């Protein structure tokens, strides 16, 4: 995918060190809720400057581990073009996916291959190769059609990661739109 580094944004803390990831699905910015909740003064850098990830800028911040909910969605203050589309289907067991992350040291994109071994309505779990590391939460995972099928929310630091499903993220956005139609 061309220039994916412009679509995956680091989430910075008040210390200008990034601790999480996010991605743009125009006109929204999506990240893991625990990233926003755990960081002091979280923000991303957009073309026109700093955008603070405050609760008043969010359309939703859902974090409930027992319900498999870990998602924060923000309406961006300006229009962005994004080739990312949220998939309408939950990926299936044994499906091979690709996860994209930004590495702290050189801001380059790293790619991991994922194989699904467990799916639920809101989330799914994958074996990763290579394993993702702490701070990669909020990174998108794509299917062979380059559709976002999920977002990284947790890992065991060995080979297993959990992802929030794109269908869950899409439902949040659709519910927001239904409530805010004028």
Order of alpha helices (4+ residues) and beta strands (2+ residues): beta-beta-beta-alpha-beta-beta-beta-beta-beta-beta-beta-beta-beta-beta-alpha
